[in-house]
Amino acid sequence: VVPKHTITFDSQGGSPIDPIEVSEDVAVTSLPVPEKEFNDFMGWYKDTNWSEKFEPGDDVFVTEDLQLYAKWVPVDLTASVEGDPHPYDTLAGAIAAVPRTDTKTKVTLYKNVTEKFTVENAQYIELDMQNNTLTCDNATAITNNGKLEIVAGNIVCSACSSNAATVTVSASGNLIVSGGHISATAKNVIKV
């Protein structure tokens, strides 16, 4: 009878992975891959210091019970969209991913940014800025029936090169600021 051994997994905050049982005479050619929001999985390690990586392969056999630990590296994250596991490296990309359903969707901003973006018709965005500052680049707009609600942060509309940065709010668009403020010079925030 060929001895069997158990490999258990500590996903270090990632999705749980059930233990597997392997026979000593069967190579460990692959291992399950956990998931962790806004992190890249870097592999399984034999210790929590990640000094000895466990690499599956055709010539890898387990001769004793084994505990493995996941290693994660956070992705460089600018913004995220509620209910969307994809990390966004721009606020504009996150806002573009919000569905046009008139349902309020939370977008979280993780750092100070200078960008231009458009809140489209029927998008309702609650922008949780986590006390960061959004400096509006040229041509930032909130179009017909678009809504942008700012929570815990600041929008700054200042000159960008020779042109004034502009937040344009259409006649039926809305810009709501709660727990933050808009700092703007003349003509930089326009309701048309």
N, C-alpha and C positions, 0 to 999 in steps of 0.2 A: 504494500500500500504506500503510495506516494504521499508524503506529508503535505498539508495545506496550511497556509498562513493568511492572516488578515491584514489588509492595508486599510488604515483609517485616515480620514482627511479632516484637517482643521482648516476651514476656508478663510480664517482670519477676517471675518465680517462679510464674506461673500455668501453666495447661495450655498445651502447645505449640500454636502455630498455624502451619500451612504457608503459605508465600508464595503470593500470587495474582498472576496476570498480567492486566493490563487494557489495553484499547485506548484511545488518546487520544480517540477520538470516542464512547466509551461512558461515561456518567456512573457514578460510584461511589455507588450508592444505599444500600449496606449493607456492613458489615464483620463478620467472625466475632467472636464474643464468647468470650473465655477464661474459665476458672473458677479460683478460688483459695480454698482452704478458709478459712473465717472472714473473708473479705474481700468487699467490694462493688466491682464493676468500675465505674470512673468514666469510661472512654472511652479512645480512642487519641490519643496526642500525638506531635508531630513531634520532641520533644526530651525528655531525661531530667529536665529541670527542670519539665516539664509546663506550659510557658508558652504553647504554641500547640496547641490542640486541633484534631484532624482530624475534621471533621463531615461524614459522607456526606450526599448529597442529590442531587436531580434536576439541579442545576446545578454539580456538583463533578466536574471532570475532572482526570486525572493526566497531566502532560506530561513527567515524568522519573521515574526509579526513586525509591522512597520507603521509608524505614525508619520504622516507627511503634513507640511504646512504650506499654505498658499503664500506667494509673494505678489504684492500689488504695487503698481506705480500710478499715482493720480494723473489723469490726463490734464493738459493745459486747458482750462475751462474758463470761458468768458461768461456764458449764459446757458441756462437750461429752460426747458418748457415742461410744465406740469404734465405728467403722464407720458412723456416722451423720453426713452432711455438714452437718446442720442445727445452727446455733449456738443455745444456750439462754440466755435472760436470767435464768433462775432455776434453782437446783439442783433444786427440786421438779419442774420441767418436764423436766429431763434424766432424773431418776430415773424419772418416769412413763413415759418413752419406752423404757426398758430392757425387752426382751422377758421374758416369764415362762417361761423354758425351763430353769432350773437351770444354765445355762451362765454362767460368770463373765464379766461385761461391765465394762470399765473406764469409769468416769465421771471426768472431770478437772475439778477446781474451780480457777478462775483468780483468784479474789479472796476476801477475807473476806466471809462472809455471815451473816445472821441469818434463819433460815427454819424453817418446819415442813414436813415431808415424810413420806411413808410408803413403806417398802420392802415391796412386796406379796408374797403367797404365790408361791413359785417364782422370785422375782427373786434373782439373786446378783450383787451389785454390789461391785466393787473401786473404792473412792473414793480417787483420787489427789489429795490436797489440796494438793500442791506447797507444803507448809509454811504454808498458809493456815489460818485458824480458822473453824470452823463453830459458830456459837452456835445451839443448838437452841431454836427457838420452841416454844410450847405444842403438844402433841399430835403430836410426832414419834414415829413408831412403826415397828417392824419386826414384821410379822405372821407367822403360821404359815409355817414353812419359808422365810421370807425371810432373806437373808444380806447383811450390810453389813460389808465389810472396809475399814478405814481405813488408808491408807498416807501417811506423811510429812505429818501434820497433827494438829490438835487439835480435839476436840469439847468445847465448853464448854456446860454446862447450868446456866444461872443464872436468877435470878428475872426474869420478864417481867411488868411491872406488878404486879398483886396476886397473880398465879398463878405457881407454880413451873413452869418449863419441864421437860418430861418426855421422856425417851427410854424408850419401853416396848418391851421385847423379849419376845415371846410365848414360851411354853414350848418351842416347837420352832424359834424364830428364833435367829439368831446375830449377835453383834456382836464383831468381831475387830479389835483395834487393834495395828498394827505400825508402829513408828517415830513414834508420837505418843502422846497420852494423853487420857483423859477427866477433865475437872475438873468435879466436881459436888458440890453440897451434899446433905444428907440427903434421901432420897426422890426425888431428881431423876432417877436412873437406876434403873429398876425392871425386874426380871425376874419375869414372872408365869407 
